[in-house]
């Protein structure tokens, strides 16, 4: 009896093991969603009883079976295909033909099956992807088993499979896969599976757009699988890896990112994401643009990151409305683009004055609409910056001196300080030989009569100041009647001023400076010494720069003060008497 049962036992085991080797997918050939139709790049479009299966291999086997009607089945042997093969299921047995679903099982057969790819693309001259669809991404429902297929590539494997789900509990063999780019791109309903935690991703280099989607069909996003233990030691490209996955919020802090060079848009619009990334090795990353773009909940420490090779930080934190972490330790010496870097980061107000900005060319919109930002930036090297448009637009708290900036290459400063209502500093030191657009640059600022007059005077006195600039509406600005001639110099160079008016204000001028008291100083500007008139009651003095920082103080025993140690610039001298404190402005040559 035992001898009779042994062959049957081995036959059952053989079929069981064979079944485990198959790659199994579930399909609905009539289409999953009537509103979604994929037009395949194929000799003909598939009928409601057919699918284009986008497989590649030689002499492999395809078996199919109608689910719940196993008697309706078929087999294709010795299949050789390079990108697609048409599978015809015939008339379904399901009494509701449009609801018929099929299990498609692929095995190596007498050859090898090693690739599935639903789509491909080319780039037009503007870099926009032009898609071609090799398989019916609108008809596949699920991956129910990976089997023992040894995949060679996962590039666009299930791209645009909008209704795809993963029910497989086993893992794909990815030991030969280096490219997983666009693996589940635009698989908008893809939830993932806990089994993904076991995937061997140690050889994958390209993770770009792997799970990204455009949400073009407004399908609910539920993607949030536990993939925090993946081996990413070979990874070089994280571009748009999770872009627009709005519920994704897994801890990836243990990922090995030491070889990654591209982190552009890695977490862009992952609106729920707020996980620590402090352990990431970013020493080889060159592109961090849009990395955390519009993540309203993100607020994690990144100050220890090595950013020494990064060249692009454009829009990196744009729209991170609660982000307010220190970044002072970052090495930004190679960064060229900071466009919109902190735009709309409503809470951000961290010091950045240690940053090396010597190679930055674009600072446009960098702090655009940040109501709390008010940090000193006067030490920045802006010698290569060409665009500062909208840089502090609607930064309503910002009021820091910028007079040390090198603006000799700036061409666009439109909207630079528009609606920066607290800003009250002079820009008179700025050199503007290449400026072409300054419309609304200082409109709706808090610049007072003195600083506005200083600004116009400085620009008028600089022979390098460009011609034909329209500053736009200036209704809130007043200039001293004593500098009308300076304003006229600019007008004669083609500058346009609208709405500003002449008035009386305390304006620094060459000669003696007098305030309400009889105390006065001369000469002004001064090079080495400031002399005081009527200073008999003076006890001591304090000199501050225009940011309020004390640069010199001492008791006052003589009628002069030695200012040789001061750098050139504008200062305020406070004379302390027995009765009050006198404030006098002066210029150090």
Steps between C-alpha positions, in 0.01 A plus 500: 500500500784739592670432166180599321467826694860618452467590128181693576675683786794603282263610224315729743828641633623557143190694402513697825860603444428579135209721604728690735733577209238681293463876464126557544297807415124563502327670205160632403507514119181705471677780687512595867370855476292615200647849536855372454607355167856426396580521131784260444780534251408174330381369161139512625317601815390214724133400516299456825610133492869569438802657666837617382743339742825705500747219562844423366664160482559195285337157503307576817152379596175690563204327664173676562178414676170680551458563872213293651468315168816284493370292209553809282877505458779499248873461458759658272832317480838599359400865501762742373418868529690825508273741682146369447280208408124489444309255721149410382278357772202437275143519627482497881282257692408766752131585442603865532770504230618850586583378851715207391849492650795277418809368669804515271790277606841540340787256546835452333386186320784370286655847475500816705259782587673799661326830436165677507462861390165671456628829361796691361566863420709740301573860587391786278727806455351653817577191707136390519437125497317363195355167605449178307299215655608143429244323718142546613570685823125574519418128529737365765368467856767338713831324541415191706834318481853588390625144464861422417534726196847652496425854391761694301330840513207665672507815288137608446398149600149594618497861391150652456325195649248724671300227676786265588529345845763268647362195679811283465657389826825387339772730366628560148850384413674834445857374529577603139295820498682834496218709351168533683422843361126562451424151635156603630487846345142628475375178656278744681295258711800286592498440875798270525524207735677412822689235302695783335703525821677181392608616155870471420581837345875483558592518129258773394669825394212693346198556727378807310121539472466150645175576685426849369163583356330800347155431645365579156195282558430634851517151649537467877864470606562227759867416440687452830681163514769422762819530294726659760739204509578494127864466399568809288879482510526494118250781444612805301169657392209587731341757268122522562509165682184568703373811324133573568449200729286695741461248784851355494665542840749220562826527694785473248775625731701178471524514120854504363517806275877528475502461120193707417567805283145608410233574762295735284133483611558184706214585738332778302131537593518207745267707713494262800874436514680600820766244582861540618768495231792611716696180429498543125843529340464779246870547426461419129170674432514779240128572452260563790258721310130452589602227746239593764284710269161577656511270802296694756580262788875458455718638781803278555862575589734506197781721630755217502459421130808521280398730217847575368426370148149637461459747213120532487276581797218666307158464670651253745271601788241696305161470667635325813279719711615383847866431419726697735819304553860629521700469177792722596754215473430428134782534249345689210823589324403322176134600487405707195120498526300599809187608314190469726700299752293609802203654320180478706682344797278695734676402824859520380729740686844347537845661465672439166778756516774231502402379155747531216295638212790595276383280210128569521355666190126476571344615829162592355201427730738352755308631803178579316206558738666399828333716766743410781840510332735769634859379500824684413629426149727799442813283504386289203718501191257591223763582239364247249128548559302618197140454618357622833144558381232437768776398741341665806156562350250523789762416765313726737742459795824536305709804587868422462775705333600391150735787420809275478359289218684491170224554244728566205358205301133538597273540198159436661387638836131537419270463804817457710357652819141561401277499809797444733327749725758495782801553274666835567858490376706684243608339172709798396824302485366266235679494167245435222677513164310205344153550646214470247190447718424657839125547478337502847839418656444729802125563478302471826813475714561683827793698360491843662589835350862484613575154365310560176692824450830323573408228251422744219811704579725195491359380170517847345859553609615166358601551134449128437128511580305368202253698285127465433366339817135516607460462877122498467256641758675656801202664671620433854849644452626850579835649403673804646458822308877539529562206263264602220804555282612141564158363404513715185832343405328161497202640309738638239642148467153371412387391844126519575360588844125499564331623815795584725502855638750755628495582869715584798696233681822444685733437213871430544686770316854626471565758771380531853225279640264661752209352685258665737773585754789739461740207489652450155778308326735573212625416243240269353599280320815447705813294444697492826341719769158639588503834682225611736357849551333593828593171668576633849230286660595180313601203717546207260416378151381190315534440124272245332474387140167527320392155622533621861817305578738685735837549327665746740438656842702692757497787746524846345785714640587698188303681231588247228462126434750286307310295238798370302419139595150513350420360156347730242125534538213665686498522880304647790687685775329508839627772736402437862461817707384551857153589371435285194641308204569673168495294178696623199552327167834513323681344208845342527686541171 
